[in-house]
């Protein structure tokens, strides 16, 4: 399982699961990246003493001033955190994509490349900042 995180491999071993060849497929890798992105983006900076820069700062002021320059700042901040703390993703780009019919939700398209064996696979995640402050990461291609 070259694409799974160490803790995922340890938990699978503790459960006594045997890893099948399908467990090492691209779908498993991308699902693992998506789960980790969700955890990473929902972690607030300063909440982890071992890595105080891990996660995002309080982004409520970005939401209140949702427009132009502030959105670009938020895009850049998200891309920087992902690039630093998710080494499986390369060439990370985050773009705000206004979502019709959801006035209190900020939507972002997160794209990049994931290395699997000797190949870089393009990947796209839909990232939604919900009104309750939680960030949902869904979908991949």
PAVO-31120 format. One line per 8 residues: number of its first residue (from 1); their letters; for each residue x negated, y negated, z of C-alpha. Coordinates in nm, 2 decimals, decimal comma. Layout:
NUM> a> X/Y/Z; ...
% end
This chain:
1> xxxxxxxx> 0,00/0,00/0,00; -0,24/-0,27/-0,12; 0,03/-0,54/-0,11; 0,19/-0,49/0,23; 0,09/-0,68/0,54; -0,11/-0,50/0,81; 0,18/-0,52/1,06; 0,42/-0,36/0,81
9> xxxxxxxx> 0,18/-0,07/0,76; 0,14/-0,02/1,14; 0,52/-0,03/1,19; 0,57/0,23/0,92; 0,30/0,45/1,07; 0,46/0,42/1,42; 0,80/0,52/1,27; 0,64/0,83/1,13
17> xxxxxxxx> 0,73/0,74/0,77; 0,53/0,88/0,49; 0,44/0,63/0,23; 0,57/0,74/-0,11; 0,42/0,61/-0,44; 0,74/0,40/-0,48; 0,66/0,22/-0,16; 0,37/0,07/-0,33
25> xxxxxxxx> 0,57/-0,07/-0,62; 0,60/-0,43/-0,72; 0,95/-0,46/-0,57; 0,82/-0,36/-0,23; 0,53/-0,61/-0,26; 0,77/-0,90/-0,36; 1,02/-0,82/-0,09; 0,73/-0,82/0,16
33> xxxxxxxx> 0,61/-1,16/0,03; 0,97/-1,30/0,05; 1,02/-1,18/0,41; 0,69/-1,33/0,51; 0,77/-1,66/0,34; 1,10/-1,68/0,53; 0,91/-1,63/0,86; 0,64/-1,88/0,77
41> xxxxxxxx> 0,87/-2,15/0,65; 1,10/-2,11/0,96; 0,80/-2,14/1,20; 0,75/-2,49/1,34; 0,40/-2,63/1,35; 0,26/-2,63/1,71; 0,47/-2,33/1,82; 0,19/-2,09/1,77
49> xxxxxxxx> -0,11/-2,16/2,00; -0,35/-1,94/1,80; -0,28/-2,14/1,48; -0,12/-2,48/1,56; -0,10/-2,57/1,19; 0,10/-2,26/1,10; 0,44/-2,34/0,97; 0,62/-2,66/0,88
57> xxxxxxxx> 0,66/-2,97/1,10; 1,00/-3,10/1,20; 1,15/-3,18/0,86; 1,47/-3,35/0,97; 1,33/-3,69/0,87; 1,28/-3,55/0,52; 1,64/-3,44/0,50; 1,77/-3,77/0,63
65> xxxxxxxx> 1,57/-3,96/0,36; 1,63/-3,70/0,09; 1,51/-3,87/-0,22; 1,22/-3,94/-0,45; 0,89/-3,98/-0,27; 1,00/-3,79/0,05; 1,10/-3,49/-0,16; 0,76/-3,49/-0,33
73> xxxxxxxx> 0,60/-3,50/0,02; 0,80/-3,21/0,13; 0,73/-3,01/-0,18; 0,35/-3,07/-0,14; 0,37/-2,98/0,23; 0,55/-2,66/0,17; 0,31/-2,56/-0,11; 0,01/-2,63/0,11
81> xxxxxxxx> 0,14/-2,42/0,40; 0,22/-2,13/0,17; -0,11/-2,15/-0,01; -0,30/-2,15/0,32; -0,10/-1,88/0,51; 0,02/-1,64/0,23; -0,29/-1,53/0,05; -0,10/-1,29/-0,17
89> xxxxxxxx> 0,05/-1,59/-0,36; -0,16/-1,78/-0,60; -0,09/-2,10/-0,80; 0,20/-2,20/-0,57; 0,44/-2,47/-0,69; 0,74/-2,59/-0,50; 1,00/-2,80/-0,68; 1,32/-2,96/-0,54
97> xxxxxxxx> 1,62/-2,84/-0,74; 1,94/-3,02/-0,64; 2,21/-2,76/-0,59; 2,56/-2,86/-0,71; 2,84/-2,81/-0,47; 2,62/-2,80/-0,16; 2,57/-3,15/-0,04; 2,40/-3,06/0,29
105> xxxxxxxx> 2,17/-2,79/0,15; 1,83/-2,87/0,00; 1,73/-2,62/-0,27; 1,37/-2,56/-0,38; 1,22/-2,33/-0,65; 0,90/-2,17/-0,53; 0,69/-2,02/-0,80; 0,35/-1,86/-0,81
113> xxxxxxxx> 0,17/-1,54/-0,89; 0,12/-1,23/-0,68; -0,18/-1,01/-0,73; -0,10/-0,64/-0,77; -0,39/-0,42/-0,84; -0,57/-0,60/-1,12; -0,27/-0,79/-1,25; -0,12/-1,13/-1,16
121> xxxxxxxx> 0,26/-1,10/-1,16; 0,47/-1,42/-1,19; 0,72/-1,47/-0,92; 1,00/-1,71/-0,84; 1,18/-1,75/-0,51; 1,49/-1,96/-0,44; 1,44/-2,15/-0,11; 1,73/-2,31/0,06
129> xxxxxxxx> 1,71/-2,55/0,36; 2,04/-2,51/0,53; 2,22/-2,77/0,74; 2,13/-2,59/1,06; 1,76/-2,64/0,98; 1,69/-2,28/0,88; 1,51/-2,20/0,56; 1,64/-1,91/0,36
137> xxxxx> 1,42/-1,74/0,10; 1,60/-1,53/-0,15; 1,56/-1,37/-0,49; 1,24/-1,30/-0,68; 1,16/-1,22/-1,04
% end
